[in-house]
Amino acid sequence: MKLSVIIVNYNVKHYVAQCLLSVECAVKGIDAEVFVVDNHSKDGSCAYLREHFPWINLIESNHNLGFARGNNIAIHQSVGEYVLLLNPDTIVAEDVLRQAIEFMDSHENAGGVGVMMHNADGTLAPESRRALPSPMVAFAKMCGNKSRYYMSHLPWDSPQKIEIISGAFCMMRRSALDKIGLLDEDFFMYGEDIDISYRLLKEDYDNWYLPLPIVHYKGESTQKTSFRYVHVFYNAMLIFFGKHYSGMSWLISVPVKIAIYMQALLVLLKMLPKMLIRHLGFNIKRRGVTPYYIYVGSKDMQRKCVEISRKKALDYCCCDDIETYEFKKNVSNIVVFDADTYSYDDIIKTMTRLAKHNVQLGTYTDSLSSIITQREVFTLQE
């Protein structure tokens, strides 16, 4: 077996389904197996996945294991020469997995590789390349200087050695995992990718960035406006710092810990007004972000999307040439591509050409009968 793909799902059945459709295309011609670990989802994910994707290895947990432990369970059951940890809120272009494997095959010292991640608006995600968050780098980032942390000096269009591989797409050599161990389960969510990347480096493996395109919707399985998110995220930073830098002088360690606590406090303070408003039952109306759906694909796809739009009272139009389309101002233009007509590679590349702050990616596939965007999902059956 050449490749084991592992996805941990928690309450995002439509996003993991979209991810699996892209993975199904990407593993063609590769001796591969696909695992989905469901962390006790309450949205009917397991039944949905069994119905639509009977070919996957579905592992159902009776409680939320967290990201690290969920991945480790599947890694133990998998047999691939390479192990790919993949977020459920990603879309993978058709040739990405093959090219990543070919790179690993030709670079025997590569412990792991990450790829070129795009946001839902087509822009490049800076976390595609990251530096080790040493105390000084982490302190600079928390003070607003992010260029070193995101390795901004590196070109985007060629393979580059990096230090930290994003857990959203992290392909690793199994023999390297046998040597360094699996994900550290002290990290419930966040930080485990930094930890395992660092352990690869400490064993003299190379970590690489490859200019292979995927989309990462970011955080669709987490609620980033909750106290729990802040606690888990910044606690992961403290765990990593305590694990790898506990022997440093207090002159360095104390300021870094204070900076972590202060950053967490600032995030909470920013979140507090909106959380209080929601708690009191008020709706927050955001001005200037009305969604406008643009359907790009076959006539049959457009007809079905129009049917959904009328049921949901969505503003929409059908478009045969998105490259010449004039986007509306003061709205969120959501370009919904027919994924049965266009390849995922073409969809991602088109979005990179369209990249604007008010243009977002959406997809429709007949097998799921769903319009899937970064923030909302509409299905024909509902």
Solvent accessible surface area in square Angstrom, and as a share of the most:
residue,aa,sasa,rsa
1,M,93,0.42
2,K,58,0.24
3,L,0,0.00
4,S,0,0.00
5,V,0,0.00
6,I,0,0.00
7,I,0,0.00
8,V,13,0.07
9,N,0,0.00
10,Y,70,0.27
11,N,54,0.28
12,V,10,0.06
13,K,48,0.20
14,H,29,0.13
15,Y,17,0.07
16,V,0,0.00
17,A,0,0.00
18,Q,4,0.02
19,C,0,0.00
20,L,0,0.00
21,L,27,0.14
22,S,0,0.00
23,V,0,0.00
24,E,64,0.29
25,C,44,0.27
26,A,2,0.02
27,V,23,0.13
28,K,150,0.63
29,G,92,0.88
30,I,29,0.15
31,D,84,0.44
32,A,30,0.23
33,E,27,0.12
34,V,6,0.04
35,F,10,0.04
36,V,0,0.00
37,V,0,0.00
38,D,2,0.01
39,N,4,0.02
40,H,73,0.33
41,S,19,0.13
42,K,148,0.63
43,D,46,0.24
44,G,40,0.38
45,S,1,0.01
46,C,22,0.13
47,A,59,0.46
48,Y,30,0.12
49,L,0,0.00
50,R,127,0.46
51,E,128,0.58
52,H,56,0.25
53,F,4,0.02
54,P,107,0.67
55,W,101,0.35
56,I,17,0.09
57,N,62,0.32
58,L,42,0.21
59,I,28,0.14
60,E,98,0.44
61,S,19,0.12
62,N,121,0.62
63,H,88,0.39
64,N,50,0.25
65,L,18,0.09
66,G,1,0.01
67,F,24,0.10
68,A,1,0.01
69,R,105,0.38
70,G,0,0.00
71,N,1,0.00
72,N,7,0.04
73,I,52,0.26
74,A,0,0.00
75,I,4,0.02
76,H,141,0.63
77,Q,103,0.46
78,S,6,0.04
79,V,97,0.56
80,G,0,0.00
81,E,74,0.33
82,Y,0,0.00
83,V,0,0.00
84,L,0,0.00
85,L,4,0.02
86,L,2,0.01
87,N,29,0.15
88,P,5,0.03
89,D,1,0.01
90,T,1,0.00
91,I,0,0.00
92,V,0,0.00
93,A,1,0.01
94,E,50,0.22
95,D,54,0.28
96,V,2,0.01
97,L,0,0.00
98,R,102,0.37
99,Q,69,0.31
100,A,0,0.00
101,I,11,0.05
102,E,87,0.39
103,F,26,0.11
104,M,0,0.00
105,D,66,0.34
106,S,81,0.52
107,H,67,0.30
108,E,145,0.65
109,N,77,0.39
110,A,0,0.00
111,G,0,0.00
112,G,0,0.00
113,V,0,0.00
114,G,3,0.02
115,V,3,0.02
116,M,28,0.13
117,M,2,0.01
118,H,9,0.04
119,N,29,0.15
120,A,3,0.02
121,D,25,0.13
122,G,3,0.03
123,T,53,0.31
124,L,66,0.33
125,A,0,0.00
126,P,56,0.35
127,E,34,0.15
128,S,2,0.01
129,R,2,0.01
130,R,24,0.09
131,A,0,0.00
132,L,29,0.15
133,P,19,0.12
134,S,31,0.20
135,P,5,0.03
136,M,131,0.59
137,V,22,0.12
138,A,12,0.09
139,F,76,0.32
140,A,29,0.23
141,K,56,0.24
142,M,31,0.14
143,C,91,0.55
144,G,55,0.53
145,N,87,0.45
146,K,102,0.43
147,S,58,0.38
148,R,107,0.39
149,Y,17,0.06
150,Y,42,0.16
151,M,14,0.06
152,S,69,0.44
153,H,131,0.59
154,L,24,0.12
155,P,63,0.40
156,W,68,0.24
157,D,118,0.61
158,S,36,0.23
159,P,60,0.38
160,Q,37,0.17
161,K,111,0.47
162,I,6,0.03
163,E,47,0.21
164,I,0,0.00
165,I,0,0.00
166,S,13,0.08
167,G,9,0.09
168,A,5,0.04
169,F,1,0.00
170,C,1,0.01
171,M,0,0.00
172,M,0,0.00
173,R,27,0.10
174,R,49,0.18
175,S,66,0.42
176,A,0,0.00
177,L,3,0.01
178,D,111,0.57
179,K,125,0.53
180,I,25,0.13
181,G,31,0.30
182,L,41,0.21
183,L,7,0.03
184,D,29,0.15
185,E,90,0.40
186,D,102,0.53
187,F,1,0.00
188,F,71,0.30
189,M,43,0.19
190,Y,45,0.17
191,G,10,0.10
192,E,9,0.04
193,D,18,0.09
194,I,25,0.13
195,D,0,0.00
196,I,1,0.01
197,S,0,0.00
198,Y,36,0.14
199,R,37,0.13
200,L,0,0.00
201,L,49,0.24
202,K,120,0.51
203,E,72,0.32
204,D,115,0.59
205,Y,33,0.13
206,D,34,0.17
207,N,1,0.00
208,W,36,0.13
209,Y,0,0.00
210,L,5,0.02
211,P,38,0.24
212,L,16,0.08
213,P,23,0.15
214,I,0,0.00
215,V,2,0.01
216,H,18,0.08
217,Y,0,0.00
218,K,63,0.26
219,G,18,0.17
220,E,33,0.15
221,S,33,0.21
222,T,34,0.20
223,Q,116,0.52
224,K,89,0.38
225,T,60,0.35
226,S,28,0.18
227,F,99,0.41
228,R,143,0.52
229,Y,36,0.14
230,V,3,0.02
231,H,119,0.53
232,V,19,0.11
233,F,63,0.26
234,Y,22,0.08
235,N,57,0.29
236,A,5,0.04
237,M,51,0.23
238,L,37,0.18
239,I,46,0.24
240,F,9,0.04
241,F,10,0.04
242,G,34,0.33
243,K,90,0.38
244,H,32,0.14
245,Y,25,0.10
246,S,89,0.57
247,G,81,0.78
248,M,67,0.30
249,S,58,0.38
250,W,174,0.61
251,L,116,0.58
252,I,59,0.30
253,S,16,0.10
254,V,65,0.37
255,P,54,0.34
256,V,6,0.03
257,K,85,0.36
258,I,96,0.49
259,A,14,0.11
260,I,4,0.02
261,Y,132,0.50
262,M,97,0.43
263,Q,54,0.24
264,A,15,0.12
265,L,85,0.42
266,L,90,0.45
267,V,36,0.21
268,L,44,0.22
269,L,96,0.48
270,K,164,0.70
271,M,23,0.10
272,L,66,0.33
273,P,74,0.47
274,K,117,0.50
275,M,37,0.17
276,L,93,0.46
277,I,69,0.35
278,R,114,0.42
279,H,154,0.69
280,L,123,0.61
281,G,63,0.61
282,F,127,0.53
283,N,136,0.70
284,I,73,0.37
285,K,178,0.76
286,R,181,0.66
287,R,230,0.84
288,G,46,0.44
289,V,60,0.34
290,T,74,0.43
291,P,50,0.31
292,Y,31,0.12
293,Y,0,0.00
294,I,0,0.00
295,Y,0,0.00
296,V,3,0.02
297,G,15,0.15
298,S,45,0.29
299,K,143,0.61
300,D,67,0.35
301,M,6,0.03
302,Q,9,0.04
303,R,135,0.49
304,K,32,0.14
305,C,0,0.00
306,V,18,0.11
307,E,76,0.34
308,I,1,0.01
309,S,1,0.00
310,R,177,0.64
311,K,107,0.45
312,K,70,0.30
313,A,91,0.71
314,L,26,0.13
315,D,81,0.42
316,Y,63,0.24
317,C,30,0.18
318,C,62,0.37
319,C,13,0.07
320,D,105,0.55
321,D,70,0.36
322,I,11,0.06
323,E,88,0.39
324,T,102,0.59
325,Y,51,0.20
326,E,154,0.69
327,F,32,0.13
328,K,89,0.38
329,K,172,0.73
330,N,123,0.63
331,V,27,0.15
332,S,24,0.16
333,N,0,0.00
334,I,13,0.07
335,V,0,0.00
336,V,0,0.00
337,F,4,0.02
338,D,4,0.02
339,A,14,0.11
340,D,93,0.48
341,T,81,0.47
342,Y,74,0.28
343,S,42,0.27
344,Y,8,0.03
345,D,36,0.19
346,D,73,0.38
347,I,1,0.00
348,I,1,0.01
349,K,95,0.40
350,T,13,0.08
351,M,2,0.01
352,T,47,0.28
353,R,150,0.55
354,L,16,0.08
355,A,38,0.29
356,K,102,0.43
357,H,164,0.73
358,N,26,0.13
359,V,0,0.00
360,Q,37,0.17
361,L,2,0.01
362,G,0,0.00
363,T,3,0.02
364,Y,2,0.01
365,T,9,0.06
366,D,69,0.36
367,S,70,0.45
368,L,10,0.05
369,S,14,0.09
370,S,1,0.01
371,I,0,0.00
372,I,3,0.01
373,T,4,0.02
374,Q,31,0.14
375,R,174,0.63
376,E,78,0.35
377,V,34,0.19
378,F,22,0.09
379,T,10,0.06
380,L,39,0.19
381,Q,136,0.60
382,E,112,0.50
